């Protein structure tokens, strides 16, 4: 295995360290991982929830909030429909809990049995026939359900779509669509999970209960120019900048009514920072007869933020920690806007105190759906992991206990390998409602029962997956060869439709090629598709859209349902569809090293750096270090059945490190021995054995 350490610019490393106030090792890792844009660096170094994007950046958020609040006010029955995976289940639980807390008459449902992913006309009819409901909210689905939502309208139900999947050309006719992937939606980050989007709606609903909802604030700043005065102002609505104006005016040459200022400020209180000099410049500009009626925010800002008291905006800007996270230096008005919003947040602490407890489920769904851990996903998941480690959600605590994780500091790896699969199994086995009920029920006995049920379903899912893998692997190998290594397509009547995604992902790992796995049912076929490399799932499916009953998904994971007759045509098309595709090159056997550590850096404080870059997951793998010349001070073979693993004690000089090297027993005595000096590539983490915590290296490779 080769070791690769990307070349980086040492000058850039020093600039990062100086600009963001971090040590050179942290700056090195940021640079080597390509995290150099100030806006992205912020999400690695900070975790303040106030840095997350304002939900009202969604153009349709007010429409969604108003319709939901109206339904609650009029005692309308609200129906929530989610999807069957972890993201859909957590989205459903979050929305249902929030609406119940607001006093709504609300019910939820998830796909059952062989129902397809997403909303169906059958589900709509069931809603209406079982007591009606005038508002339908889809969560983690709906964007591809134009026909079903039109059917809901015919049955007397309006719909709000809360989703994160790629939109088709035809959007559903809904009251509001909240989906960051919809063009023109206004939201600056497209990679939220479905539960992340739901959390934004919940935050907006709670914000709407405050006096701040739909309130407009006008903030102004006047500063001298080159013989002129520059008047800048913004309008905030729901704490989002909705309008901005700037005028460069010469004193005595223009009347105020000849400017755009009168119209901009009409009917709005004008807020400024330090009113005295602001008023003086306005009088010099327009004459002493003009009365603006300015409201000075400086005393309030100084009261709420004592460190800012008595300072000018320019002085504050120079001291702001967040100023370095902008591509260009913020203007005086930008600083004033940030200070004003900070004061509003400080005066309304519940906006984030009440939001924080939601984030255990947001972290769970985001990690399970393999959303990239960048931008605000880092803040949501990082805070969510802290909540998860002390969650008050009893159903989640019950599940953690059944997985023997109680008392352990949960990591994103624990979520990905031990919690998400159990919740996911209920959906894959056709009963996602079991997992949702586990997270919602207040009955302790029912919680214990459901925790056992979902863990049992996970065991069943594993058995089905192993059996299906053995059966389809020969056919997959034939398909891989017939399609020149560009795609793998397998279809079988014995594949449970709930495990098609797992098998497809496993085929991708096995062949390093995109994979389509099809469950042939009695009346149709249901498929999952997983991508690798630059293969675009959406483009591939769109070329056969005429054949599908429905389809949709993410950039790298999707699914479709199709009639059996049309599936035969699809199978005939596949060779033509992949003809102009390039084969995905085999992954290089290389370890990407984030930093080479001199032995003086090999101290327990290194774990602080490791935890600074958490959470780890999609797009942000755990840090990999390399250190040279460590002494193998101890060596033992370990393993429950066969002693196939190696337990090491590595002496770095200042510290002796316990280490584990998985499946390396065969290399002992050939490639390394006790007493050798070795160069080591490793990860650092916390080990929990017999409820005792210690630091441990995981060796990825070593060389004498």
N, C-alpha and C positions, 0 to 999 in steps of 0.2 A: 504494500500500500504506500502510495506517495504522499508526502506532506507538502502542502502548498500554503505559503504565506504571501498574501497579496502585497505588492509594492505600494507604498503610500508616500505622500509628500510630507516630509518632516516639518516644513514651514506651515503647511495647513494644520498639522496636529497642534503646533504651538498656538496658532491663531484660534483654533477651537477651544483650547484650554484657557486662553486669556479671555476670549469673548464670553464664555459661559461659566467661567469660574470653576473649572474641574481640573483634576490632576491629569498629568500627561498620559497615564495608562488608560484612563477613561476616554480621553480624547483620541488615543490610538485606536481603541476598539470602535468608536463612532466612525472614525475616518475609514477604517478597514471595512466596515459594514456599509459604507456609502451613505451614512446618516450625517449629512453635512449641512443640508438646508435648515436654516434657523427654525422654521415652523415645525419641522419634523424632530429636530433635536429637543425642542420643548417637551414633546410627548414622551421622550425617553428619560428626561431629567426631572420632570414634575409629575405630581399626581393629584393636584387640586382639582376637584370636580368642576370648579368654576371655569376651567379651561376647556371643558367639553362644549360642543357647539350648541347654541340656543335652538331649541326645537321649533321656534317660530320662524326660523330660516326656511322651513318648508312652506312653500307658497300656500298650500291648502290646509295648514294646521288650524287656523282659526275656523275654517268651515267645519272641520272634523270636530273640534272642541264644542262649537256652538250647537251642532246637531246632537252630540252626545248629551250635553247639559240640558238641551230642550227635551230630549227623551226622558231624562231623569225627572225633570220638573213636571212633565205631563204623565208620569207613571206608565210610560210605554214599556213594553217588554223588549229587552235587548237580547239578541242572540249572538254569541261569539262562536266562530268556526275557525279552528286551527288546523295544523297539519300533524302528521303522525310521528315525526322525528323529535329529537331533543329540543331543537329550536322551536318547533311548533308547539310542543307540550309546555315549555317554559313560557312561551308567548301567551298561550291560552291562560295559564295560571296567573301571570302578571296582570293581564287585562281584566280577568274575572275578579281578582282580589281588589284591584283599584276601583272598579265600578261598584262592587258591593260596598266598599268603604264610603263611596259617594252617595249611597242610598238607592242604587239602581235595582230594578227588577231584572235580573240578568241570569241567563243560562248559557252553558257551553256545550260544544260537541266536537268530536274528532272523528276522522275516518275510521271505520271498523272493517274487520275481515278483509275481503278482497277489494274494498272500495279504493279507487285511485287516490293519489295524492291530490290535495286541493278540494275546492268546493264542487259539489255535484248538484244537479237538479233534484235528485233523490233527497239529498240533505235539506234543500230548500223546502221541498214539499213536506218533509217530515216536520220541520220547524212549524210551518203554517198549520198543518193538520193536527199537531199536538198542542194547540192552544194559541197559535198565532204569535205575532211579534212584528213590530213595524220597523225595527232597525236591526240590520245585520252587520256585524263587524267581522271581517276576515283578518286573521293574523297569521303571518308567515305563509300566506297564500292569497289568491284572489286576483293578482295582476294578470294572470292568463285565463281568467274565468269570465270573459265578456258575455258569453252565451248564458252561463248560469246566473250571472248577476242581472241580465235582462229578464230571465225567467223569474227571479226574485221580485223584480219590479212589477211584473205581470201579476204576481201573487200578493202584491200590496206591501212589499218590503223595500225600504231604501237601504243602500249599502255604503259602508265606509271600508276601503281597502287599506290595510296596514301590512305592508309586505316589503321584501328586499330583493326579490328575484328579478331577473332581466325581463323588461317589459316587451310584449309582442308589438307588432305594428298597430293593432287595434286595441286601444285601452278600454277597459270596462266603463260603462256609464254609471259612475258612482257619485255620491254626494261629495266625497273627497277621496283622493288617492295620496297616501303617505308612503312613498317608496323612493329611497335616495338614488335609485338607478334610472328613474324616469327623467328624461331630458327636460330641462327647464324647471325642475322641482324647487330649485333655489338652495338646496342643501349642499354644503361644500365637501362632504365625505360620503362616498358611494358604498363603502364596504361594511356598513353595520349589519349585524345579524338581524333576523326577524325580531328576536327578543329585544335587541337594542333599539329598533324602531318603535316597538311597543313602549319601551321605557320612556322614549321621548314624548309619546302621546300622553302617558301617565303624568309626566312632569308638567306638560302643558295644561292638562286638566286641573292639576293642583294649583298651578299659577293662576288659572282663570278664576279661582275662588278668592284671589286677593284683589285689592283695589288697584293693582298695577295693570290688570288685564285691559287691553285696548287703550290704555292711557298713552297720550302723546306728550313727549318732552322735547323741547327745543333747547339745544345747547349752542352757545355762541362764543367765539373768541376773536378778538381784534388784535392785530399786531402791526407794527410799523413795517412798511416796505421801503423801496427806494424813492423817497419823496411822496409816498402814497401810504394808504392804510389798507391792509388786507383783512376783510371781514369774512370769516368762515363760520358755517353753522351746519348742524345736523338735526334731523328729526329722528327720535327713537319711538318705536311702538312695540310694546312687549319686550323692551330692552334690545331691540334689533334696529340698526340704522336702516331707515326706509327712504331717506332723502338726504341730500347733501348739497350745499351751495357754497360758492367762493366768489367774492367780488374784490377786485383790486381797484381802489378808488382814490382819486386825488382830492385833497381838501378844497372845498369851495367851488369845484367845477361841476358838481352834479347834485341835484336835489334827491332826497331819499325816495320820493315817489317815482323817480326815473330809474331806480334800481329794482332788482328782483326781491329785495329784502322785505318790502311791505307785504307782498303776497305770501312769501315764505313764512313769515311770522304771524300772519293773520290768525287771530283767535288762540294764540299759543303764548304761554308764559315763557319769558326768555331767561334761561339760566346761564350764569357766567361764573368764572372763577376769579375772585378778587375784583369786585364791581367798580371800585374807585378808578383805577387806571383805565378800565374798559370804558366807563362813562366819559372820562376825559378825552379819550381818542375819538369817541363818537361825536362829542360836541365839536372837537376840532374839525372833524370831517364834514358834519352836516349843519353846524351852527348851534348856538346855545338854546334855541327855541325848541329843539326836538327833544322829546321826553320818551325814553325807551321803557322805563319801568323795569329795570334789571333786578333779578333775584340772585343774590350772592350765595354761592354754594361753598365758598371757602371755609366759613365757620363750621358748617355741618361736616365737611370732609375732615377738618382738623379735629373735630370732636369724636368722630367715629374712627378715624385713622390718625391717632396722635402723632405718629412719626412724620406726618405730612404737614402738621400745623405750622403756620407762619412762613411756609416756603413758597417760592414762585413755582409756576408750572415747569419752567425750564429746569430749575433746581431739582424738582421732583422727577422729571424725565431722566436726568442724569443718574438718579439713584435707583430707578425702578429696575428690579431684577428681570422683569419680563421684557424690557426694552430691547435686549439683545436677541430676542426671538423673532424680531421683524427683519425682513430683508433690507428695509431702509429705516432710518431713524424716525420714530413716530412724531407727528406734528404736535404742537401745543394743544390743539383741539382733540386729537386722538388720546392724549394723556388725560385730558379733562373728561372725555367720555369714559375711559377706563376707571377713573376715580369715581365718577358718578355711579357707574354700574356696581363697583365694589361697595359703595355706601348702601345702595339699594339691597344688595345681597346681605350685607351685615345687619341691616334693619329688618330683614326677612330671612332669618337663618333656617326656617323650616323648609325653604325651597330646596335645600340640599340635605338637611338633616333627615327629612322625610323620604328623599330620593335614595339615599345611601342603602337602606335595607333591601331595596329591589335588586341590588347589583349582584347578590349571590346567584340568582337565576340568570341574570344577564351574562355573567361570567361563564356559567355552565353552558348556556346555549351558544354563546359566541365561540367558545373553545370546541364544542362538539360539532359545530357547523364549519369548522376550519376557516373562520374568517381571519384575514391577515391582521396580525397584531402590530398595527401601526396607527398613526394619527390617534383619534380619540378612543379607538378600541383599547389602546394601551391603558388609558386612564380608567375606562369603565371596568376592564378586566382586573387591573391591579387593585382597585378599590373593592371590586367584587370578590376577589380571592381573600381579602382581609375579612369581609363580611362572612364569607363561606366558612372561614375558620372559627367563627363564633356565632354561626347562624342561629337565629331564634325560630327558624322555620322547622317545626317539629317533624314534618314528613321527611325533610332532607336529613335531619339528625338521625332519624330511624334508618334511613338508607345508608348513611355513613357508618352507623353501628353494624349493620349487616355485612358491610364490606370490611369490617375489622380495621376501620380507619379512625375510630374515636381516640382522641388524645394526641393524634399526630398532626403536625403542621402540614396541611394539605398543600400540594403543589399542583401546577397545571398538568403534570404527568399523571398524578392521582386522578384528576378529573377526567383526563382523556382515556385512561386505561381501566379505571375501576368504577367511576360513577356514570359517565355518559353511556357506556355500553349497556348498563343495566336499564337505564331509562329508555334508551333506544330500542332495546329488545321488545318492550311492550308494544311499540308501534310496528316493529318488524313482524311480530307474531299476531298482529291484527287486533290488539286490544290496548291502544295507547291511552285510553281512558283510565286504565288501572294506575299508570304512573301519574297522570294528572290528579286523580283522586287522592293518591298517596300524598301529594304535595298540598292538597287543599283541605283534606278532612281534619276535623277537630277531635275525632274519636280516637283515643290512644289504642284501643284494641283493634280497630279497623286499620290504623296505621301499621301496626305490627303484622297484621295479616297481609296487607298489601305489599309490604316490604318483602315478605317471604315469597309472595306471588311473583313480583317482578324479577327477583333474583332467580327464581325457578325458571321463568321465561327466558332469562339470559342463558341459563344452562342448556335449555332446549334449543335456543338459537344457535349456540356453538355446535351442538351435535348435528343439526341440520346443515350448518355451514361446512363442517368437515366432510359430511357425507356427499353434499353437492359438489364440493371441490374435487373429491376423488372421481366422481362420475364425469364431470365436464372437462377435466384437464386434458384427456386425449383429444377431444373435439376442439378444444382451445388451441392446442399445438397445431392441428391440421389447419385451422382457420388462420393462425399466425403465418404459416408458410404460404397458404393460398393467397393471402392478401399482402404478401411481400414484407411482412413485418410492420405494416403501417397501421393495422387495426386488428383487434380480436373480436369476433362475434360468435357467441354461443347461445343456443336456445334449447330449452328442454321442458317437458311437461312435469318433471319431478322436482324442478326448482321452485321452492316456496317464494312467492312474489316479495315477501318481506326481507329476503336476504340477497336480492339481486344487486343491491348497492355494495354490500360487503364483498360478494364474489367479484364484482367488477373492479373494486379497489385492489383486491388481492391479485387479480390478473394483471393489472397495471404494474404492480410491484414485481410480478414474476417475469413479465415479458418486456417491461419498459415500453409499452405501447398503449394507445387508447383502447378501451374495452367496452363492449356492449353486451350485457347479459339479459336474456329475455326469458321470462316465465310464461310458458304457454298454458293459459287457462282454458276452461271449457268453451268460453264464448269470445275471448279476445286474448291478446298478448300484452304483457306489461314489462317494461324494460327500464334498466338503469344504465347510464353511460358515465364513465369516468375518463378524465383526460390526463395527459402528461405532455411535457414540453410545450410547444406552441400551438398544439391542436385546439382549435376553437369549437367547443361543443355547440354553441348557438348556431354558427354558420353551417355546421354539418347537419343539424336537425332541420334548419330552415329549408334546405334543399329537398327535403322529403315531407315538408309540412302538409302537403296535399293528401298524404296517406294517413296522418295521425288522427286519432280521436281527440287527443290533447297532448301537449308537451310543454316543457319549461325547465328552468333550473338556473344554475350559476354559470360562470365562465368555464369552470372545470368539472362540474358535476350536474347532471340533468337526468331527466327521465321522460318516457312517453308511453302512451297506451295506443293500441292499434288493433283493428280487426284482424282475425287470423288470415283472411283472404289478402288484405293489404300487407300483412307481414311478409307473405311470400314475395310480393312485388318489392318490398323494402330490401329483403335479402338479395334479390336479383340486382338491385341498384347499387348495393354497397361497393362491389368491386369498381364500378364506375366512379362512385363518389370519392374513393380513396386513390384513384388512379394518379391524380396530379399532386397528391400529398407526398412529402418527403418522410422517409423513415426517421423516427426519433433516435438520435445517436445514443449508444449505450452510455450510461453514466460513468464518468471517470472515477476510478478507485483512488480518490484523493481526500485527504483530511484538510479541511479549510481551517487554518489557524488564525485566531483572533489576535493573539499577542504572544510573543516570546518573553518569558519571565526570567530575568537573572535570579539567582538563588536568594538574594536579599529581599525579593518580593514574595518569596514563598513563605508567607506567614498567615496565621488565621484571619488577619484583616482582609485577605483576598476575597473572602466570602462577601464582604460588603460590596465589592465591585460586581460580583455575580448577581447579587440580589438587586443591585441598582438597575440591571438590564432586564429584570423580570417585568411582566410575565413572558414566559417562553411559550412558543407554539408556532403556528403557521406564519412564515415570513420572518420569524425571530427565533432561530434554534438556540439551544443553550450555548454559552461561551465555551470555546475550545482553546486551551493554552498549550504551550510547549515550553519545557524547561530542560536544560542540558546538564549532564554530569551528576545526576542524582544517584545515590548509593542504594543498592538493594540490601537493606539492613535485616530484612526478614522475609521468608517465603513459606507459604503453606498451600497445599492443595485442598480445595473445599468443594462441596456439592452434596445434595441430599442423596442421590443414588450413585452416580459416578462422580468421582472427584475431577470434574472437568474444568473447574474455575481456579483462579490463582488469587490468593490473598497475599498482599505485599505490605512491607513497611519500607517506605522510601525516605531516605535521609537527605534533606536539602541543606543541611548545615545548621540554620537557625531553628529548624523544626523537623520533627519526624512525622510523616504522613501515613496513616493507614490508607490502603488502596485496594481496589478489587479490579481484576482483569478477567473479564468473562470469556469462557471457552478458550482459554490459552494454555491449559495444562500440557498439551502436546508440544508446546514450544519450550517448556522448561528443560534445561540440560542441553538444548540445541542452540537456541538463540539467546538465552540469558540464564544466569545462575545467581544464587546468593553471593553477595560480595562484589558483583559487577557494578561498574559505573554505566549508567544508561541515560540516553536522551528519551524523554517521555512526552507523549501527547495525551492530554487528559481533560476531563471536566471535573469541576469541584461542586459538591453538594452536601446536603445534610443527610446523615444516616440515622435511622430510628430503629434501634434494636433493643428489644425487651424494655420499651418505653424510655430508653436513654438516648439522648441526642448527641451526636458527634459529627465532626467534619470528616469527609472521606473523598478521596480522589477516585474517579472511574477512569481507568487507563483505556485509551482507545488504540494506542500502538506504542511500542517502545523499540529502541535499537541500542545494542551494546555500543 
